[in-house]
Amino acid sequence: MQYKIYLDVFFVVNFIMDYIVLRITCFILDIYAGIWRRIGASFLGGMWAALEMILMTYHEHLKIFLTIITYTAVPFLMLLIIMGWSNRKIIKKSLLVLYVVTFCLSGICYAGWNYLEYGYAIVSGIIRKEQIISGTVILGIVMFLMKIMVKVRKKYGNDICKVIVTIHNHRIQFSGLMDTGNVLTDPYTGKSVHIVRAAVMNRVLLRVKDYATLHYRLIPYNSVGNESGLLPVIDVECMEIYECNRMIFKDSAAIGIYDGALCKTCSYDALINAAVFRN
């Protein structure tokens, strides 16, 4: 019973630490990942940590093999859950950041355990409690302000970005405007709708065999120029948005197909919905 309780605690601690490491990694790389993806990746890390402890207890000869898996395969799978299979090519870069974050965080935890848990630094006068409290508060404020800056940039940065849409394993790339004015929502599914020129989407739609999976429907819309009507909308498997060093990944997305030009002199082919800034 005591072993089971210890194992549960070990899993919870590793789950929390993995979640923190993944959250910091996503923040540094400016990658959006839904909370369930982060929880799923952290759950995998926690489960493996508990399984590794059990295997090492009864099979010490597997220690080297298990250690290799812990530092290679498991982080790769965790990032794969976070970023999706379509982004596996940039996971190498993300792995490097993950290792650096883990190393730095491990050093902080080690120092905290050895110098703060036993009160050595406090008792000897090297660090006072007031300094620890004030340092923690300042760090929290700095992280909060950095998060606000990232959100503001996402919300108000109307920049041209690269967009990749996947339909039935067919990928198409085009340019899009991060448009805060596009707040169109599908009234049937509640999804935010991204508007793409029909001339662009037809390049990939011609290769689709089963149109039923696209869930084709018509939704009402009103534009800034008082244009209104019904807009054809389909669902795509995933959408990737790249803007500078930022990448936003969507498991699925609603694409509105607009038969016409988005503007007279524009150099982009899509209007990215403002909802992506709020994630």
N, C-alpha and C positions, 0 to 999 in steps of 0.2 A: 504493500500500500504506500509506504513512504517513497519507494522508487517511482511509483506511478505519479505521485504528487510532484516529486522532483522533476520528472520528465515533462509534466504539464507546464510547470514553471519555466523550464528550459525552453520549451516551444514558444510560450508567450513572450519571453524576453527576446528571443531571436526574431520572432514575428515583428515586434515593435522596432527593433534595431534595423531590420531589413526595410521596413516601411520608411523609416527616417532616412536611411541611406538612399533609397530609390527616390524619395521626395526631393532630397537635395540634388541628386543627379539630374532629375527632370528640370529642376529650377535652374541649374547651371547651364544646361543645354537648351533651355527654353522650349521644352517639349511638353505638349499637353497630353496627359493620360488620365482617363476617367478613374474615379476612386475605386471602382470595382476591379479595374485592371491592376491598380497598385495593391489592392488587398489580395488579389489572386497571386500576384508575384511574391508578395511578402509571405503568404500562406505556404507557397511552395518552398521558400527559403527556410521557414520555421519547421516545416515537416521534415525536410532533408536534414536539418541540424539535429532533430530528435532521432531520426533514423540512423544518422551517422554515429551518434553517441551509443546507440544500442549495438550497432555492428562492431564498433571499436571495443566495446566491453566484452563481447563474446568471440570476436575474431580479430585479435591484435595484428595478425599478419596482413590484414587488409588496410592498415593505417595509411601507407603511402598512396595506395590506389584511391581510397576514399578522400584523401586530402587533395589529390589532383582533380577529382570530380568536383569537390567543394569550391575550388578556385577557378575552374574553367567551365565545365558544363552547366553547373547550377546558375552562376551569374548570367551566362548566355541565355538560358531558358527564361530567367526572370525578366531580362530585357526584351526577350521575344514576346512575352506576355504583355509587357508595357507598350511596346512599339508596333507589334503586329508583324506578320510574316513578310508583308510587302516592303518593310523597312529593314530587312535583315542585312542589307549591304552596309548600312551606317552603324550597325551594332558594334563593330570593332572600335570605332571612335568612342562610342558610349561606354564600352567596357573599360577603356583607359580612364575615363572620368570616374566611373564607378569604383575602380581600384584606388584611385587617388582619394576619393571621398571616404572610402572604407578605411584606408590607411590613416588619414587624418583623424577621423572620428574614433578609431581604435586607440590612437595616441592620446586623445583627449580623455577617453574613458579610463585608460590605464593610469594616466596622471591623476585623474579625479579619484580613482579607487585607492591609489597608494598614498596620496597626500591629503585627501579630504576625508575619506571614509574613516581613517584612523585619527583624524584631527591633528596630524603632525604639523602641517603648515599653519594651522590656526593657533595651536598651543605654542609653537615656537615663535609666533609673531610674524612669520614670513607673509602670511596672508590673513587679513582680518575678515570677519564675517560680513562687515559692511561693504568691503571691496568685492566680495563674491556676489552679494545681493545686487550692488550697483552695476557690476559688470554684466550680470545676467539680464538685468533690466535694459541696459544700453544695447546689448546684443539683440534682445527681442525687439526693441524699437527700430534698430537698423534693418533687421530682417523684414519687419512689417512695412517700413518705408520702401524697401527694395521691391517688395511684392506689389505695393501700390503703383510704383513706377512702371513695372511690367504690365499691369492691368491697364494703366492709362495709355501706354504705348499701343497696346492691342486695341483699345477702344477707339482712339482718335487717330491712329496712324493709317490714313488712306493711301496705302502704297501698292504699287504693282507687284504681284508675286507670281511664283510658278505654282501651278495646280496640276495634280495628276489624279485622274479618275479611273477606277477599275470597274469594268463591266464584263462579267463572265470570263475573267482572267485576261481580258483585253484592256491594255492601258493606253490612255490618251493624255497628252500633255498640252496645256495651253496657259495663257497668261490671264490673271484675274485682278480685279481691283478690290482691295479690302474696303468695302463700301459700308460705312455706318448708316447710310440712308436706306439700305436694303434690310427691311425687317419683315419680309414676307414670310408667312407661316401657313403650312398646309392645314386647313380646317378639319381634314379627315383624320390625319395621323398626328398632328401637333408638331411635326418636324419643321425646322427652319429650311427655307428653300433658297438654294443658290441658283442664280439665273445665268444660263450659258447660251451662246448663240447656236441656233439650229445647224448652221453650216459646219460648226466644229463638232457637235455631237453626232451628226450623221456619219462622220468618218468611222466611228466605232459601232454605231447602231446597225450599220449595214452588215456587220459580222456577227450580230446576235441572232441565234436561231430560235430560242424560246423567249418570246416577248412577254409571256404571262408572268415570268419572275420579276419583271421590271415594275409591276403594279402601276401601269399607265392610268392616269386620271387627269381630269381638268379641274383647276381651281381658279376662283376669281381673283383679279389683281387690279390695283390702281397705281399708276406711275406718277412721278412728280409733275410730268407734263400733262396731267389729267387724262392720260390714256388709260382705258380700262377694257376688260374683256376676260376671256378664259385662257389660262396658261397651261399647256401640257406639262405634266410633271411625271418623272420616273424615279425609281429608287436604284441607287448604285451600290456595289459591294463595299467600297471604301473610297475615301477621298483624302489626299495628302496636300497640304498647303505649305509652301516654302517661301519665307520672306526674310531676307538677310540670313542670320544664323538661327532663325526660329523655324520650327516645324510643328504643325498642328495636324494630328491624325484623327480621322473620323471612321468608326467601324462601318457606318452606313450613312448615306446622305441622300437628301431629296434634291433632284436637279430639275429646274424649270427650263424648258426648251423654248427660247425666244426666237421667232422667225423674223429677223430684222437686225439692224445695227443698234448697238447699245448707245452710241452717240455718233456724231458726224465725223469727228476727227480722232476718236479714241484708238489706242494701240493695244487694247486688251479685249478678251473674248468672253469675260464672265464678270458678274457682280457677286462677290462673296458676302454671304449674309452676316449682319452685324452680330449674330449670336456667338460667333467664334471668338469674339473679343471678350465675352463674359465668362468663358470657361477657364 
